Amino acid sequence: MIHYDIPKPDISPDFTLNDIHKIREWNYERLKDATVNEQIDFYNSSIQKFKQEINIRSTDPQSADEYENKGGEMSTTEHSKANPGPLGLLGFGMTTVLLNLHNAGIIELSIVIVAMGLALGGTTQIIAGILEFCGGNTFGGTAFTAYGFFWISLCLIWINPFEVIGPASEVSMAVYLFLWCIFTFFMFIGTLKHNTISKVVFLSLTILFFLLALGDFTGNHTVTIAAGYVGIICGLSAMYSSFGQVINGEFKKTILPL
């Protein structure tokens, strides 16, 4: 996330070495929580604006004054790239909350959870993941695509449309969930370079998969119920991250801290 609300430093008319340090520090504070893809887009946009200003000043001084009065913005057709992250987080978060309301014993497993898993948890996350890959974000693309297919595979396990294949046993489900726990743990390590809410999401998700695997392996339903409450926290955290990115992006400043 880019912090657009940090004020620009005062620059002296002579533009000294100290001014260069001020600008570097200003850009660091604005970009310290941004992803690599966001930083690239930011610098590309800044270069385009700089080129535009140079062109205006060299061809039309009156337009240059207008450019400055508008804070360095002209009425152009330039568009920034959309961020698919909030969509993927919403798909992940809402389905995770819904499923873990069932794991916690609050609601029953029904077509509601299966339909949400196939549509929002599966399809939506895969779409977001592909868009993240197209934007150069390996972490986001890997996470959303993998968890999207996780939801589709989980729904297939529940439905079991293959008559010649037996249903999943508790031990096989434990192994299945533990493999996802390992994957999620290493993704959590990747979030150590990200913002706080991303760490919360992936750490709680790692714990969730571990507890679900442990509950199936031991047959202890109490562990599964505990996992359900961890999953609710995980899903709500992902939803908060989604809302925060949308709202902060629209207002160009930090409304919901991430």
C-alpha positions as CSV (number, residue, x, y, z in Angstrom):
1,M,0.0,0.0,0.0
2,I,1.3,3.5,-0.9
3,H,0.9,6.2,1.7
4,Y,-0.4,9.2,-0.3
5,D,-1.2,11.2,2.8
6,I,2.4,12.0,3.7
7,P,3.0,15.7,2.9
8,K,5.7,16.7,0.5
9,P,8.8,18.2,2.1
10,D,9.8,21.8,1.7
11,I,12.4,22.2,-1.0
12,S,14.8,25.2,-1.1
13,P,15.0,27.3,-4.3
14,D,18.7,26.3,-4.8
15,F,17.9,22.6,-4.5
16,T,20.8,21.5,-2.3
17,L,22.0,18.0,-1.4
18,N,19.9,18.2,1.7
19,D,16.8,18.5,-0.5
20,I,17.7,15.3,-2.3
21,H,17.9,13.5,1.1
22,K,14.5,15.0,2.0
23,I,12.9,13.6,-1.2
24,R,14.5,10.2,-0.7
25,E,13.2,10.0,2.8
26,W,9.7,11.2,1.6
27,N,9.5,8.5,-1.0
28,Y,10.7,5.8,1.4
29,E,8.0,6.7,3.9
30,R,5.4,6.6,1.1
31,L,6.5,3.3,-0.3
32,K,7.7,1.3,2.7
33,D,4.5,-0.7,2.9
34,A,4.0,-1.1,-0.8
35,T,4.4,-4.3,-2.8
36,V,7.1,-4.6,-5.5
37,N,4.4,-4.3,-8.1
38,E,2.9,-1.2,-6.5
39,Q,6.4,0.4,-6.3
40,I,7.0,-0.3,-10.0
41,D,3.7,1.3,-11.0
42,F,4.4,4.3,-8.7
43,Y,7.8,5.0,-10.3
44,N,6.5,4.4,-13.8
45,S,3.7,6.9,-13.2
46,S,6.1,9.4,-11.7
47,I,8.3,9.2,-14.7
48,Q,5.4,9.8,-17.1
49,K,4.3,12.8,-15.1
50,F,7.8,14.2,-15.1
51,K,8.1,13.7,-18.9
52,Q,4.7,15.4,-19.3
53,E,5.8,18.4,-17.2
54,I,9.0,18.8,-19.2
55,N,7.1,18.7,-22.4
56,I,4.6,21.2,-21.2
57,R,7.3,23.7,-20.0
58,S,9.2,23.5,-23.2
59,T,6.1,24.0,-25.5
60,D,3.6,26.1,-23.6
61,P,4.6,28.1,-20.5
62,Q,1.0,29.1,-19.9
63,S,0.0,25.4,-19.7
64,A,2.9,24.9,-17.3
65,D,1.4,27.4,-14.9
66,E,-1.9,25.5,-15.1
67,Y,-0.1,22.3,-14.5
68,E,1.4,23.6,-11.3
69,N,-1.9,25.1,-10.1
70,K,-3.5,21.7,-10.4
71,G,-0.8,20.1,-8.3
72,G,1.0,18.5,-11.2
73,E,-2.1,16.9,-12.7
74,M,-3.5,17.5,-16.2
75,S,-6.7,16.1,-17.8
76,T,-5.2,13.1,-19.5
77,T,-6.5,9.6,-20.3
78,E,-3.8,7.9,-18.3
79,H,-5.1,5.0,-16.2
80,S,-3.4,3.1,-13.4
81,K,-3.6,-0.6,-13.2
82,A,-6.4,-2.1,-11.0
83,N,-5.4,-4.1,-7.9
84,P,-7.0,-7.6,-7.9
85,G,-5.8,-8.3,-4.3
86,P,-9.0,-7.0,-2.6
87,L,-11.1,-9.3,-4.8
88,G,-9.0,-12.3,-4.0
89,L,-9.0,-11.5,-0.3
90,L,-12.7,-11.1,-0.2
91,G,-13.2,-14.4,-1.9
92,F,-10.9,-16.1,0.6
93,G,-12.2,-14.3,3.6
94,M,-15.9,-14.7,3.2
95,T,-15.7,-18.4,2.4
96,T,-13.3,-19.0,5.2
97,V,-15.6,-17.4,7.7
98,L,-18.6,-19.4,6.4
99,L,-16.8,-22.7,6.5
100,N,-15.4,-22.2,10.0
101,L,-18.8,-21.2,11.3
102,H,-19.5,-24.9,10.5
103,N,-16.2,-26.1,12.0
104,A,-17.1,-24.2,15.2
105,G,-20.4,-26.0,15.4
106,I,-22.5,-22.8,14.7
107,I,-24.0,-23.8,11.4
108,E,-24.4,-27.1,9.5
109,L,-22.5,-28.0,6.3
110,S,-24.9,-27.3,3.5
111,I,-25.1,-26.3,-0.2
112,V,-24.6,-22.7,1.0
113,I,-21.0,-23.4,1.9
114,V,-20.4,-25.6,-1.2
115,A,-21.8,-23.0,-3.5
116,M,-19.8,-20.2,-1.9
117,G,-16.7,-22.3,-2.0
118,L,-17.0,-23.1,-5.7
119,A,-17.9,-19.5,-6.8
120,L,-16.2,-17.0,-4.4
121,G,-13.6,-19.2,-2.8
122,G,-12.6,-21.1,-5.9
123,T,-13.4,-19.2,-9.1
124,T,-12.9,-15.7,-7.8
125,Q,-9.6,-16.4,-6.2
126,I,-8.3,-18.1,-9.3
127,I,-9.3,-15.1,-11.4
128,A,-7.5,-12.8,-8.9
129,G,-4.5,-15.0,-8.9
130,I,-4.1,-15.0,-12.7
131,L,-4.4,-11.2,-12.7
132,E,-1.7,-11.0,-10.0
133,F,0.6,-13.1,-12.1
134,C,-0.1,-10.9,-15.1
135,G,0.8,-7.9,-13.0
136,G,4.1,-9.5,-11.9
137,N,3.1,-10.3,-8.4
138,T,4.4,-13.9,-7.8
139,F,3.3,-14.0,-4.1
140,G,-0.2,-12.8,-4.7
141,G,-0.6,-15.0,-7.9
142,T,0.6,-18.1,-6.1
143,A,-1.5,-17.6,-3.0
144,F,-4.8,-16.8,-4.7
145,T,-4.5,-19.4,-7.4
146,A,-3.5,-22.1,-4.9
147,Y,-6.2,-21.4,-2.4
148,G,-8.7,-21.1,-5.2
149,F,-8.0,-24.6,-6.3
150,F,-8.0,-25.7,-2.7
151,W,-11.6,-24.6,-2.4
152,I,-12.5,-26.4,-5.6
153,S,-10.8,-29.6,-4.5
154,L,-12.4,-29.4,-1.0
155,C,-15.9,-29.1,-2.6
156,L,-15.1,-32.1,-4.8
157,I,-14.1,-34.1,-1.7
158,W,-17.4,-33.2,-0.1
159,I,-19.5,-33.9,-3.2
160,N,-17.5,-36.9,-4.3
161,P,-19.0,-37.2,-7.8
162,F,-16.9,-40.2,-8.7
163,E,-18.8,-43.4,-7.9
164,V,-15.8,-45.7,-8.3
165,I,-13.7,-43.7,-5.7
166,G,-14.5,-44.0,-2.0
167,P,-15.1,-41.1,0.3
168,A,-12.2,-39.4,2.1
169,S,-11.2,-41.0,5.5
170,E,-10.2,-38.9,8.5
171,V,-6.6,-39.9,8.1
172,S,-6.5,-38.9,4.4
173,M,-8.1,-35.6,5.2
174,A,-5.5,-35.0,7.9
175,V,-2.7,-35.6,5.4
176,Y,-4.5,-33.3,2.9
177,L,-4.9,-30.5,5.4
178,F,-1.3,-30.9,6.8
179,L,0.1,-30.5,3.3
180,W,-1.8,-27.2,3.0
181,C,-0.4,-26.3,6.5
182,I,3.1,-26.7,5.2
183,F,2.4,-24.6,2.1
184,T,0.8,-21.9,4.2
185,F,3.6,-21.8,6.7
186,F,6.1,-21.0,3.9
187,M,3.8,-18.4,2.5
188,F,3.6,-16.9,6.0
189,I,7.4,-16.5,5.9
190,G,7.0,-14.5,2.7
191,T,4.6,-12.1,4.5
192,L,7.3,-11.1,7.0
193,K,8.2,-8.5,4.3
194,H,4.5,-7.4,4.0
195,N,2.2,-5.4,6.2
196,T,0.8,-6.5,9.6
197,I,-2.6,-7.7,8.4
198,S,-1.0,-10.1,5.9
199,K,1.1,-11.6,8.6
200,V,-2.1,-12.1,10.7
201,V,-4.0,-13.7,7.9
202,F,-1.3,-16.2,7.0
203,L,-0.2,-17.0,10.6
204,S,-3.8,-17.7,11.6
205,L,-4.4,-19.7,8.4
206,T,-1.3,-21.9,9.2
207,I,-2.7,-22.5,12.7
208,L,-6.1,-23.3,11.2
209,F,-4.8,-25.9,8.9
210,F,-2.7,-27.5,11.6
211,L,-5.6,-27.7,14.0
212,L,-7.9,-29.1,11.4
213,A,-5.3,-31.8,10.5
214,L,-4.8,-32.6,14.1
215,G,-8.6,-32.8,14.7
216,D,-9.0,-35.3,11.8
217,F,-5.9,-37.3,12.7
218,T,-6.9,-37.7,16.4
219,G,-10.7,-37.8,15.9
220,N,-10.9,-35.1,18.6
221,H,-13.9,-32.9,17.8
222,T,-12.9,-30.3,20.4
223,V,-9.8,-29.5,18.4
224,T,-11.9,-29.0,15.2
225,I,-14.2,-26.6,17.1
226,A,-11.2,-24.6,18.3
227,A,-9.9,-24.6,14.7
228,G,-13.2,-23.1,13.6
229,Y,-12.8,-20.1,15.9
230,V,-9.3,-19.6,14.6
231,G,-10.6,-19.8,11.1
232,I,-13.3,-17.2,11.8
233,I,-10.6,-14.8,12.9
234,C,-8.5,-15.6,9.8
235,G,-11.4,-15.0,7.5
236,L,-12.4,-11.7,9.1
237,S,-8.8,-10.6,8.9
238,A,-8.7,-11.2,5.2
239,M,-12.0,-9.4,4.7
240,Y,-10.6,-6.4,6.7
241,S,-7.5,-6.4,4.5
242,S,-9.7,-6.4,1.4
243,F,-11.9,-3.5,2.7
244,G,-8.8,-1.6,3.8
245,Q,-7.1,-1.8,0.4
246,V,-10.3,-0.6,-1.4
247,I,-11.1,2.2,1.0
248,N,-7.5,3.4,1.3
249,G,-7.0,3.3,-2.4
250,E,-10.1,5.3,-3.1
251,F,-9.3,8.0,-0.5
252,K,-5.5,8.0,-1.4
253,K,-4.7,7.9,2.3
254,T,-4.7,5.5,5.2
255,I,-8.3,5.2,6.5
256,L,-8.0,1.6,7.7
257,P,-4.5,0.8,8.9
258,L,-3.1,-2.4,7.5
